[in-house]
Amino acid sequence: MLKGLNAIVTGSTSGIGLGIANVLASKGANLVINGFGDAAAIEAERANLEAKYGVKVVYSGADISKPSDVKAMVELCVSSFGSVDILVNNAGIQYTESVENFPAERWDAIIAINLSGIFHAIQAALPHMKAKGFGRIINIASVHGLIGSTHKVAYVAAKHGVVGMSKVVALETAGTGVTCNTICPGWVHTPLVQKQIEAKAAEQGISIEQATEDLLIAKQPSKQFATPEQMGELAAFLSSEAAAQMTGIAIPVDGGWTAQ
């Protein structure tokens, strides 16, 4: 389905990004993976993707908060494979605190990675995509790109910004063969979310199962997690010819969260 296409997936050493990387590779796309973590574990992931799916995979250690790193990551994809066809901006961080107590340095870090980093990646990739007459930009936002929640001021601001930025990119690239869309996940079962569940269970003296149900029932009517693989399948669809006229949209994958 994606054979011969070359993709970048930021924040793909774990969680949603790793799920997306696996799905894109399974459909034939060569990959630039990116993220922080243990070097040996990242190399094992890179080699496993190549061996499992028969595609080429390179690693970029780009810090998404640094524009020069982001540009170098895009150029690595072009120099390694000849083009950048799919850009999945997934990397993100979180911090929770009330507005009046929110540390300025945390605000700056979240905006830099969750919003500005996406801008710099798109800006670097667009000339290559437009020259080829094909490109798929897929930004991973959140339901918090569509709604608000307490204690998440920087995250909500950044994710709303991503949804708006995607619309502008979509309008500016309309008719060029390049599309830009946003995926807005609700609760997705990742190692990071599992840690939140375990912390909630320990703090409240309840079981993991109860903590999981409490987390889901508060927001997600389906009472089920979405999965990283489901995000990957949606990204693959948005990368396909079937989605050539889908651009500028934000797609919730949230078990009914934003339907309430």
C-alpha positions in Angstrom: 0.0 0.0 0.0 2.8 2.4 0.9 5.7 0.7 -1.0 8.2 3.1 -2.3 7.2 5.9 0.1 9.5 7.3 2.7 8.2 8.4 6.1 9.4 10.2 9.2 7.7 9.4 12.5 8.8 11.6 15.4 8.7 10.3 18.9 8.6 6.7 17.6 10.8 4.9 20.1 7.7 4.0 22.2 4.0 4.4 22.5 1.8 5.8 19.8 4.8 6.7 17.6 6.2 3.1 17.7 2.8 1.8 16.8 2.5 4.1 13.8 6.1 3.2 12.7 5.2 -0.5 12.8 2.1 -0.1 10.7 3.7 2.1 8.1 6.6 -0.3 7.8 4.3 -3.2 7.5 2.7 -1.5 4.5 6.1 -1.0 2.8 7.2 2.5 3.8 10.9 3.2 4.6 11.3 5.0 7.9 13.2 7.6 9.8 12.4 6.8 13.4 13.1 9.4 16.1 13.0 9.7 19.9 15.0 9.5 23.1 15.9 6.3 25.1 18.5 3.7 25.6 20.7 3.6 22.5 20.9 -0.2 22.4 17.1 -0.5 22.7 16.6 2.0 19.9 19.0 0.2 17.6 17.2 -3.1 18.4 13.9 -1.5 17.4 15.4 -0.1 14.2 16.9 -3.4 13.2 13.7 -5.3 14.1 11.6 -3.0 11.8 14.0 -3.6 8.9 14.1 -7.4 9.5 10.4 -7.8 10.1 9.1 -5.8 7.2 11.9 -5.7 4.7 12.1 -1.9 4.6 15.0 0.5 5.2 15.0 2.2 8.6 17.4 4.9 9.9 17.4 6.6 13.3 17.5 10.4 14.0 18.2 11.5 17.5 16.8 15.0 16.7 15.6 17.0 19.7 12.3 18.3 18.4 12.6 21.4 20.5 15.6 22.5 18.3 14.8 23.8 14.8 18.2 22.9 13.5 17.8 19.3 14.7 14.4 19.1 13.1 15.7 20.3 9.7 18.6 17.9 9.9 16.1 15.0 10.5 14.1 15.9 7.4 17.4 16.2 5.3 18.4 12.7 6.7 15.2 11.2 5.2 15.9 12.9 1.8 19.6 11.9 1.7 18.9 8.3 2.9 15.9 7.5 0.7 15.6 10.3 -1.9 12.4 12.0 -0.7 10.2 12.6 2.3 6.6 11.5 1.4 5.0 11.1 4.8 5.6 13.2 7.9 4.0 12.1 11.1 4.5 14.7 13.8 3.9 12.6 17.0 6.5 13.7 19.5 5.1 15.4 22.6 5.5 16.0 26.3 3.0 16.7 29.1 3.0 18.5 32.5 0.0 19.2 34.7 -0.5 22.1 37.1 -3.0 25.0 37.6 -2.6 28.1 35.4 -1.4 30.3 38.3 1.2 27.7 39.4 2.3 26.5 36.0 6.2 26.8 35.7 7.2 29.1 32.9 10.0 26.7 31.8 7.4 23.8 31.5 5.2 26.1 29.3 8.1 26.9 27.1 9.2 23.2 26.7 5.7 22.0 25.9 5.1 24.7 23.3 8.6 24.1 21.8 8.1 20.4 21.3 4.3 20.0 20.9 3.7 23.0 18.6 6.8 24.8 17.3 8.6 21.5 16.5 5.7 20.5 14.2 5.9 23.9 12.4 9.7 23.5 11.8 9.2 19.9 10.5 6.5 20.9 8.1 8.4 23.9 6.9 11.5 21.7 6.2 9.5 19.0 4.5 7.1 21.0 2.3 9.6 22.1 -0.4 10.5 18.4 -1.0 6.9 17.3 -1.0 5.7 20.1 -3.4 8.6 19.4 -5.8 7.5 15.8 -6.0 3.8 16.6 -6.2 3.0 14.3 -3.3 3.0 14.5 0.4 1.1 13.5 3.5 1.5 15.5 6.7 -0.2 13.8 9.7 -0.1 15.7 13.0 -0.9 13.7 16.2 -2.7 16.2 18.4 -5.2 15.0 21.0 -8.8 15.4 22.0 -7.3 18.3 23.9 -6.9 19.9 20.5 -10.7 20.1 20.4 -11.7 20.5 24.1 -10.1 21.7 27.3 -9.3 20.1 30.7 -8.1 21.6 33.9 -4.4 21.7 34.8 -3.3 21.2 31.2 -3.0 24.8 30.0 0.2 24.4 27.9 -0.8 21.0 26.4 -4.3 22.2 25.5 -2.9 25.4 24.0 -0.3 23.5 22.0 -2.8 20.9 20.7 -5.4 23.5 19.7 -2.5 25.2 17.9 -1.7 22.1 16.0 -5.3 21.7 14.8 -5.3 25.3 13.6 -1.8 25.0 12.0 -2.9 21.9 10.1 -5.8 23.8 8.6 -3.5 26.6 7.3 -1.1 24.1 5.8 -4.0 22.3 4.2 -5.3 25.5 2.6 -1.8 26.6 1.4 -1.1 23.1 -0.2 -4.6 22.5 -1.7 -4.2 21.2 -5.2 -0.5 20.4 -4.9 -0.8 16.7 -4.1 0.1 17.4 -0.4 -2.4 17.0 2.3 -2.3 17.9 6.0 -4.6 16.3 8.7 -4.7 15.9 12.4 -5.4 12.8 14.4 -6.9 13.5 17.9 -6.5 10.5 20.2 -8.4 10.1 23.5 -6.9 7.7 26.0 -4.5 5.4 24.2 -2.9 2.5 26.1 0.8 3.3 26.2 3.6 2.8 28.7 3.2 6.4 29.8 -0.6 5.9 30.5 0.1 2.6 32.3 2.4 4.5 34.7 -0.4 7.0 35.3 -2.8 4.2 36.1 -0.3 2.5 38.5 0.4 5.8 40.2 -3.4 6.4 40.6 -3.8 2.9 42.0 -1.0 3.3 44.5 -2.2 6.8 45.6 -5.8 5.8 46.1 -5.1 2.3 47.4 -7.2 0.6 44.7 -6.5 -2.1 42.2 -5.0 -1.6 38.7 -8.3 -2.7 37.2 -10.3 -0.2 39.3 -7.8 2.6 38.5 -8.1 1.8 34.8 -11.9 1.9 34.9 -11.9 5.1 36.8 -9.6 6.7 34.3 -11.6 5.6 31.3 -15.1 6.1 32.7 -14.4 9.8 33.5 -13.9 10.7 29.9 -14.1 7.9 27.4 -17.7 6.5 27.0 -16.5 3.3 25.3 -14.6 2.4 28.5 -11.9 1.0 26.2 -8.5 2.3 25.2 -7.6 3.1 21.7 -4.4 1.4 20.6 -1.2 2.7 19.0 -1.8 0.3 16.1 -5.2 1.9 15.4 -3.5 5.3 15.2 -1.0 3.6 12.7 -3.8 2.2 10.6 -5.5 5.6 10.4 -2.1 7.3 9.5 -1.7 4.7 6.8 -5.1 5.4 5.4 -4.5 9.2 5.4 -1.3 8.4 3.5 -3.1 6.5 0.8 -4.6 7.6 -2.5 -8.1 7.0 -1.0 -7.5 10.0 1.3 -6.2 12.3 -1.4 -9.2 14.7 -1.0 -9.1 14.6 2.8 -7.2 17.6 4.1 -7.5 20.1 6.9 -9.5 17.9 9.1 -9.2 16.8 12.7 -10.2 13.2 13.4 -11.0 12.2 17.0 -10.2 8.6 17.9 -11.6 8.8 21.4 -14.3 6.3 22.2 -17.0 9.0 22.1 -15.1 11.5 24.4 -15.8 14.5 22.2 -19.3 13.4 21.3 -20.5 14.3 24.9 
